[in-house]
Amino acid sequence: MSNKLLSVIFGAAFAALALSPSVFAEGQELAEMHAEMDGCEACHADGSPSADGEYEFEQCQACHGTLAEMDAVHQPHDGMLMCADCHAPHEMNVGDKPTCDSCHDDGRTAESILK
């Protein structure tokens, strides 16, 4: 393969990575990222948290799908948990993954469930 072709391929790959939204969001709080889309109203009715979190849960599902539609990590929690029970939007950064040991003491991880 010629050096010119390798340079083009490398340049295209680097540009794709550099322009990825996750690169821009890295280290950013989940709530901040969502607020940039539509203010606090992106998740909260009238910009204020609901008393039971149900409105926010519906907002999560409107964009990300229901727990039943998601992968094997999420499906068992359908009907039992809301997204914010594990993904604390005002405490976690984009890309952070919750740990199963917050609730489970059997050593499970998301990676072991998805195998």
C-alpha positions in Angstrom: 0.0 0.0 0.0 1.4 3.4 -0.9 2.3 6.0 1.8 -0.2 8.4 0.2 -3.1 6.0 0.6 -2.1 5.1 4.1 -2.0 8.8 5.0 -5.5 9.4 3.5 -6.9 6.4 5.5 -5.2 7.5 8.7 -6.4 11.1 8.2 -10.0 10.0 7.6 -10.0 7.8 10.6 -8.5 10.5 12.8 -11.0 13.1 11.5 -13.9 10.7 12.3 -12.6 10.1 15.8 -12.0 13.8 16.5 -15.5 14.7 15.3 -17.2 12.0 17.3 -19.8 13.5 19.7 -18.5 11.3 22.5 -15.1 12.9 22.2 -16.6 16.4 22.8 -18.8 15.1 25.7 -16.0 13.2 27.5 -15.8 14.4 31.1 -19.1 16.3 30.8 -21.9 15.6 33.3 -24.8 13.8 31.7 -27.3 16.5 32.8 -25.1 19.2 31.2 -25.0 17.3 27.9 -28.8 16.9 27.9 -29.4 20.5 28.9 -27.3 21.7 25.9 -30.0 20.1 23.7 -33.0 21.8 25.1 -32.3 23.3 28.4 -33.5 21.6 31.6 -36.7 21.0 29.8 -34.9 18.3 27.8 -35.5 16.0 30.8 -37.7 18.0 33.3 -41.2 19.3 32.7 -41.0 23.1 33.1 -37.3 22.7 33.9 -38.1 21.4 37.4 -37.7 17.8 38.7 -40.9 15.8 39.2 -41.6 14.4 42.6 -41.5 10.8 41.5 -39.1 10.9 38.6 -41.7 9.4 36.2 -41.7 12.3 33.8 -37.9 12.1 33.5 -38.1 8.4 33.0 -40.5 8.9 30.1 -38.1 11.4 28.6 -35.2 9.0 28.8 -37.3 6.3 27.0 -38.5 8.7 24.4 -34.9 9.1 23.1 -33.1 5.9 24.2 -36.0 3.4 24.1 -37.6 1.3 26.8 -35.7 -1.0 29.1 -37.4 -3.9 27.4 -36.0 -2.8 24.1 -32.4 -2.5 25.4 -29.7 -5.0 25.9 -29.5 -7.9 28.4 -28.1 -5.6 31.1 -31.2 -3.4 31.0 -34.0 -5.8 30.2 -34.2 -7.6 33.6 -34.8 -4.2 35.3 -37.9 -3.4 33.1 -40.8 -2.6 35.4 -38.6 -2.4 38.5 -36.2 0.5 38.0 -36.0 3.9 36.3 -33.0 5.0 34.3 -31.9 7.5 37.0 -31.8 4.7 39.6 -28.5 3.6 37.9 -27.5 6.5 35.6 -27.5 9.4 38.0 -27.6 12.3 35.5 -26.4 15.0 37.9 -23.6 12.9 39.4 -22.2 10.9 36.4 -20.2 12.0 33.4 -20.9 11.0 29.8 -19.4 7.6 29.2 -19.5 6.5 32.9 -21.1 3.2 33.4 -22.8 2.3 36.7 -21.5 -0.6 38.6 -23.8 -3.6 39.3 -22.4 -3.8 42.9 -24.4 -0.8 43.9 -27.3 -3.3 44.3 -25.8 -6.8 43.6 -23.2 -8.5 45.7 -22.5 -11.5 43.5 -19.7 -10.0 41.5 -21.7 -9.4 38.3 -20.7 -6.7 35.8 -22.3 -5.4 32.7 -19.6 -7.0 30.6 -20.1 -10.4 32.2 -23.9 -10.2 31.5 -23.3 -9.2 27.8 -21.0 -12.2 27.1 
